[in-house]
Amino acid sequence: MSHLLPLIVALPLMGAAVLVAAGRRLPRIAADSIGCTVAVATAGLAMALLIDASPNAVEWVGGWHPRGGESVGIVLVGDVPGVGLAALVSVLVVAVLVYSWRYFDEPPHRHAGSFPALVLLFQAGMCGFALTGDLFNAFVFFELMSVVAYALTGYRVEEAKAVQGALTFGVINSLGAYTTLTGIVLLYARTGELGMRQIGQRLDAHGGPDALTLCAFVLVLTGLLTKAAAVPFHFWLPDAHAVAPTPVCMLLSGIMVELGAYGVWRVYHTIFAGPGGIPAPDAERALVTLGVLTALIGAVMCWQQRHVKRLLAYSTVAHTGLFLIGIGLLRPEATGGIAVYILGHAGAKAALFACVGILLDRYESVDEHELFGRAKELRWVGVLFATGALALSGLPPFGTGLGKAVTEEAAGGLLAVVFVAVSAVTAGAVLRVAARVFLGAGKRPEADPAHETKGEDEEPETKGRIGRVPMTMTAVPTALLVGAVAAGLTPWLATSVGDAFGAHRAPHWTPAGTILGCVSAALAVGLAAAAVHGPARQEARWTTPLRRMHSGHIGDYVVWLLAGTTLIGALSLPGILTG
């Protein structure tokens, strides 16, 4: 069935083309229906192909086949990680389009097909990136995804802050793309190949790694880590989430940053893991160090926020750090654990943003303090929000809990402590919001006019302020959280993940993992209770440098991107020098 792989990319592209061509003449309900139908068909095809997925399932698009060992053209690889991620992308796109059913007040220029067309283009780029076996085409698909993401982030172009957030997103991600493209050029100059497997084979045949190989590794990784929002490449993510429409946030945090982490795993293991690439100790040092920095800084910044969308964005940064730690361990068991973790995290984080969208459109605010006690009547939304927070903590039986438990066991020692602490802090911040907003627990927070990340006086995204919450806006987060639980309880899924990554045994619950998951959840509840019922919190002085890093100035972010590139090179260099 590998010949059907191109359809996973082609279907959403064709659907987008139809919507762009006919969108001005279509009523809104017809445009939304076409978008949902195409997304559902793509998701069904991806899940059908997942059943027969194999590393040997390769399809050369357009009839281009290798000759004499050399290849030119677009190659798609139908293995479990790639097809599984394409299926996850497609399911989330379906959820977003259902959640967005007749969502926005008025389509731009009365073009009813504009939003669903952009989402389908986004889906095509993400699926293409997940499936491609060609490094240059991976870059092309990721940039297609990024360009569409710029447009979606600034969808409400009439608002100045939306334009600024999209501009930050565009500049930083474009610079990351340029570094990746430069790295690809270096690899092509060395090997004469663009296929990932072929590049890896040519590097191994060339001999041990040298300065050119290191430069290519650093440059390619910089672009991927920028997409993944790893520290210090992460600044675009909270700025984009603060202004992007809620359905777009569901995709950015639910799957786009995870694709960056997937790209890091795919590129290293396919290209640089052999004797001609980067030595394993150096790659492990670089990825784990960046992962720990990302996890800790993201957790601290998450706790400091009162703008709920920015809070959730920094939570995504923190969990990206945990993903990088698991990938950086370079062990099949840890990688399999992260795969399950990503499945659970995608459902939980998208569900949390869906709940925030309801708050925004009912109360015109995403400010934790201003919303104090106002959402008491939204009981089911409050339950969903608290459930999503517990999923972030790694509480069994969520997929996040299973993935966290498996990776903690593979990491051990201080890294396991990092997993517990980061999960507890990020989940505690979300539970703090739930207690204040949906229960009115504790004292009303005092006004803080100097706080730089407030979220009051926001424009609603629906047509007027909603009175009764539409069923689609609650059904979607409910289904996503059910999926997050299923990711932790489905034996077939665990077995497929274990086989795909070559683990000695499939991810499974252990007594130690279950206990640590419960400990993380208990710590999260304790932190939230202490914040809500304790004395008014003061900004800790030691966090001042971190907050100043997030200045909002693009020039500062560019400097940090260059610093991060230098850091990757320094962490990856020792083995090559001694070699």
N, C-alpha and C positions, 0 to 999 in steps of 0.2 A: 504493500500500500504506500510505499515511499513516493510514488508518482503523484500522490495527493498532497504532499507537503507544500508545494507552491500555492495551493488554494487557501491555506491558512493566512497567507499574506495577500493574495489576490482578491479574495472575497471582500474584506473591508475596504480595499482600494477601489473596487468597482462600486461598492455601496456608496462610498464618499463621492465618487464621480457622478453618480445618479443624483445624489442630493444637491450637489453643487449646480448641476445643470438644470434641475427642475425645481430647486428650492423656492424660487420666487413665485412659482405658480402653484405650489403645494400648500394646503392648509397645514397648520401646525401639527395637528394630530396625525396626519398622513406622514409628515417628515419624521416625527418621533417613532411612528410604527415601522417605517422602513429601516431606520437606524437600529431599532431593537431586533427586528427580524434578521438583519445581516449579522449582528453581533451574536445572536443565539445560534445561527447556522455555523458561524466560525467556531464558537465554543463547542458545539456538538461534534464538529469535524476534528477539532484538536483532541477532545477526550476519546473519540473513536480511535485515532491514530496512536494515542498514548498506550492503548491496550497492546498494540503490536510494535511498540517502540523498540529500537535496537541500535547499538552503535554502528552497525553495518548498513543501516537504512540511510542511504545517501542518494540525493537527487540533484542532477546538474540541470539548472534551468536553461531553457532555450536550446537544448541539444548540444551544449558545449561539453566535451568530455576530455579528460587528460590524454595527451599523446606523448609517448616517449618519457613518461614520468613527469611531464610539465603540464600545468593546467592554466586555463584562462576561462573566466566565467563565474557565475554565481552558483555556489554549491550550498545546499541545505542538508543538515544532518538531523536525522530523526531519532536521536537517542532519548532516554528517559528524562534527563535534566532539561534538555531543550524543549521537547514537546510538552513536558509537564509544566514548564514555565509559561509556554505559549497558551496552554489550557487555563492556567491561573490568570494570565492577562485577560483572556477572553471572558472568563466568568466575571471578573471585576468590571470589565467594560459593560457587560450586560447589567450588572447591579447598578452602575452609575447611570446608564441610560434609563433604566426603570425608575430610579430615584429622581431623575431629572425630568420625568414626564411632564411636559408643559410647565417647566420649572421657572424659566426666566421671564421677567416682565414683558419684554418685547425683543424679538430677534433683531440683530443689526440690519439696518437698511431693509427691513421687512423681508429678510431672507430666512424663511423658517427652517431651512436645512443646514444653516451655518454651524450650529453647535454640534448636532449629531454627526455631521460630515467631519468636523475637526476631531471628534472623539474616535471615529472610525479610522482616520488617518493615523492618529496616535496608536490605535490598536495595531495597525499594519506595521508601523515602525517597531513597536515593541516585540511583536511576534517574529518579524524578520530578524531582529537582533538575537532573539533567543535561539533561532534555528540555524543561522548562518554558520558555515564552516570556513568562511573567507574573511580575513582580517580587515581588508579594505571595505568590504560590504558590511561588516559589522559597524565600521565607522559611519558608512552611509546611512544605515538603518537607524543608528543612534542619533545622527544629526537630523534625520527626518522626524524622529520622535521629539527631539529638542526644539526644532523650529515650531512644530505644532504646539508644544508645551508653552513656548513663549506667547503664542497667540491666545491660548486658553487662559494663561495667567493674566494677561491684559485684556481679557474678553470684555470687561466693562471699561472700554477705552475712554469713556467720557470722564472717568475719575482719575485725578492726577496721581494718587497713590498707587492705583493699579498699573499705570504706565511706568512709574518708578520701580515697582516691584518686578515687572516684566523686564525692564531694562537691566536691572541688576542680574536677574536670571540669565538674560541673553548674553551679557558681556562676560560674566564669569564662566558660563558653560561654553561659550565660543572659544575663550582662551584655552580651556581644557581640551576642546576639540582640536585646536591647532597643535597642541603638544602631542596628542595622540597621532595626528596625521604625520607630524615630523618623525615620530618613532616608527611609524609604518614605512615611511620613505627609507629610513636607515636599514630596516629589516629587508626591504626589497632590494636595496643596493647590495646587501651582503649575500642574499640567497637567491634573488631573481624569482621569488615566489610570493604569492599573497594568500594562498590556502594555509590555514593554521597548522595542520598536520605537516604539510610540506615544508613550511618554514622551520618547524621544530626539527624535522629530519635533516635539513640542510645545515642548521646550526650545529647539530650533533656531529655531522660529518666534517664540519670545519675544524673542530677541535674545541679546546677549553674556552670559556668566556673571556672576552676582552673588553676594552673601553667602549667600543661601538655597541656591543651587546648590552652592556650596562646602561648606556645612554638610551638605547631603544626601550629597554625595560622600564626605566624611570619615566620616560616621556609617555609611553602608552599607559602606564599605571596612573600617571597624573590625571589624564583625561577621564579614566574610568572611576577613579576615586572622587573626582569632582562631581560626576553624575551620581555617585553613591552618597554624596554629602558627608564625606569623612573629614574630620578636622585635619588641617586648617583650610580645607576646600569647601566648607559647608555653609558659608555665610549667605548664599543665595536662597537656601531652603526656607528659613523662617521668614525672610522678607517676602518670598513668593507666596507662602502659605497665608500670610497675613492679608493679602489682597486678592488671591485667586478665588474664584467661585468654589463653593463647598464641593460640588462633584469633581472638580479638578483636583482639589486637595486629596480626595479619596484615591485618585490615581497616582498622584505624585508620591504620597507617603505609602500607599498600599502596594505599589509595584515598581514605580520608576527607580527609586533608589535601590531597591532589591536587585534590579537588573544591572546596576552598576557593580554591586557585590558579585553577582553571577559572572559578569564580564571579567572581573579580577580572577576568579577561580578558573574560568575557561581559558583565558589567555595564559596564565601561568602553567597550568597542567598540560596544555596542548603545545605550547611553544617553548617555554623557558624551563621546564622541569627536567630536561635531559642533561647529559654531560656538557653540552655546548651552551647551556643557558645559565641561569642564576643558581648557585649552590643553595640547597634546601635550607641550611642554617641561616643564610643571609636573607632569603625570602621570608622565612619564619620570623626573623628578628624585625624586619621592616613592617610586615603586616600586623604582627601581634602588638608591636609598639604603637603603631598608628591606631590600632583597634582599641587599645587601653586608653589612649589619649582621647579618642573620639567618644568612647563610652562614658568616661568620667566627666569630661567637659560638657557633653550633651546632657547628662543627668543633672549637673549643677545648674546649668542654664534653664533646664526644664522646671526645676523647683522654684526658680526666681520669677517665673512669669505669672502675670494675671490675665494677659490676653490669651484666651483659651486656644485659639488656632496656633499661635506661636508656641504655647506650651506643648501642644501635641507635636508640632514640628521638631522641637528640640528633643522630645521623646524619641522621634524617629531617628535623629542624629545619634542618640545614645544607643539605640538598639542596632543601628548600623555598625557601631563600634563592636558590639558583641558578635555580629555576623563576621566581621573582619578577623576577630580573634579566632573564631572557629575555623575559618578558611585558612588562616595563617598557620594553624597547627600542622597542616599538611598531613593529616591522618584521615583515612576513610570514615572512621566512626564519627569524628568531629564534623566532617563535611556533611555526612548524612544527617546528623543532628541539626545542623544549620538549615538544611533543606526543609526539614519538618518545621523548624522554628519560623522560617520565612512564610510557609503556608499559613500557620496560625497567626502570625503577626499581620499579614495582609488582610485577613478577615477582621481581626480586632481593630486595627487602626482605621480601616475604611469605615467600620461601624461607628467608631468614636467620632469621626468627622461628620458622618451622616447625622448623628445626634446634635452636634454643634450647629449644623445647618438649620435644624429645627429651632434651636434657641435664637439664632440670628434672625430668622424670618418671622418669629413670633414676637420677639422683644427688641429687635433692632440693636442688639448688643452681643458681644462675645467677651465682655469684661467680667471676670470672676467677682469682683467687688460690687459692681453696679447691678449684677444679676442676683445678688444675695436674696435667697428665699422666694424669688419671683416665679420659679418653675415648679412649685409644689404640686400644681394640678397635673403636671405631665409625669404621672407616676411611672408609666411604662417606659418612657424615654429615660427617666432616671434609673430605672432598673437596668436598661440596656447600657447606659453610660457606666454605671458601677461594674457591670459584668465585663465590659471591655477593659476597664482598669484592672480587674482581677486577672484577666487574660494576659495583660502586659506584665503582671507580676510573676507569671510562670506557674500559676496555680493549676494542679491537676484538675480535670483531665484535658485541658486545652492543648492544642498543638504547640503553642509557645512553651508550655510546661514540659512536654515531652522533648522537644528540641533542646531546650535549656538544660534539662537533666542529662541528656546524652552528651552534650558538649561539655558540661561541667565535669562529668566523669572522665572524659578524654583529656581535659585540661588539667584538672586537679590543682591543689595548692592555692596560691594567691589568685590565680585566674578564676577559680571557682568563686572566691570571695567577691571578685569584681562582678561576676554574673549576678550573684545574689544582691549585692549592694545597688547596682544600677537598676535592676528590675524593681527592687523595693522603692527606690527614690522616684523613678518615673511613674510607677503605678500609684505611689502615695500622693504625688502631685495631682494626678487625675482624680483620685478618690477625694482629695481635699476640695476640688472643684465640685464634685458630685454632692458632697455633704453640704456645702454652702449654698449651691444654686438650687438643688432639688429638695433639700430638707430644711434649709435655713438654720443649720446647726451652728452653735457658737455665737459669738458676738459679731455684729455687723462690722466688717473691716473699716478702719478709719480712712477718710479721703486722703489721697496722696497725689496732689496736683503735679508733683515733679516727676512722677513715674513715667518712664519713656515708652512703656509698652501697654498702654491702656487699649481697651477695645470697645468703648462705648460710642454711641451715636453712629453706628454702622448702618449703611443702607441695606434694606432687605433685598434678597435675591429673587423672591417669588413675586407674583403679581399682587402687590399690596401685602399688608401684614396678615398672616394666616390666623384664622380663629380655630377651627377644628383641623388638627393635623391630618393631612391626607394619608390614606392607608399605605400608599407606596413608600412614603417617607419613613414609616415605622417598620414595614415588612422587610425592607432591604437590610437595615442593620440587624434585625432579628435573624434573617437567613444567613448573613455573614458571620454572626457569632455562633450559630449552629454549625456552620462550616468549620469555624476555628476549633470547635469541640471535636468534630468528626476527624480532623487532621490528627488529633491525639489518640483516637480510639479505633481507627480503621486498620486492621491487621494487613490487608492487601497493600495499603499505601506504605506502611512501614517496611514490608518485605520488598516492594519495588524500589524504595529509596536505598535500602541496604544493598541490594543487588546492583543498582546503578552506580554506586560509588565504591563498590568492591569492599564493603565492610565485612568483617568476619561474622557479624550477626546483625540482624535488623534492629533499628531503634526500638527500644522497649522500655517500659516502666521498671524501675528498680526501687527497692525500699529507700536507698540513699537519695535518689533523684526526687522521689515523692516527698520525702521529708524536707529537702532543700526548697522545693517548690512551695510547700506550706509555710516554711520559714520566711521566704520572700514575701508571700502574701500577708503573713502576720505582721512583718515589719512595715509593709506598705500601709496596712490599716492603722498601725501604731503611729506612724509618721503623720498620716492624715489627721488622726484624732488629736495629736499633740499640736498640730498647726491650727486646727479649728478651735480647740478649747483652751489652748495655752495663751500666754501673753502675746501681745501684738509683736510680730516678728520685725526685726530691724535688718536692713541689708548688711550682711557681714562684710567687713572691710577687705577681707582676703579675696572676695569675689569681684571687687572693683576692677582689677585688671582684665578679668574675663569679660565684664560688661563693656569695658572700653574697647576691647577687641571688636565687638559687634557695633561698630560706629554708624553703619548705614552708608558709609562713603565707599564708592566703587574703587577708588584709588587705593584705599587701605586693603580692600579685599584682594586686589591684584597683587599687592606686596605679599600678603599672606600666602597666596597661591604660589608665588615664586619661592617663598620660604619652605613651603611644603614639598615642592619639587626637590629642593636642595636636601631636605631632611630624608626623603626616600633614597636619594643617591648616597648620602652618608651612611645610612643604615644598611644599604646593599653592597657597599664597597669592600669591606674587610676581606671577604673570601676571595674576591678577584685579585686583590693585592697580594695575598699570600699564595694564590695559585700561580 
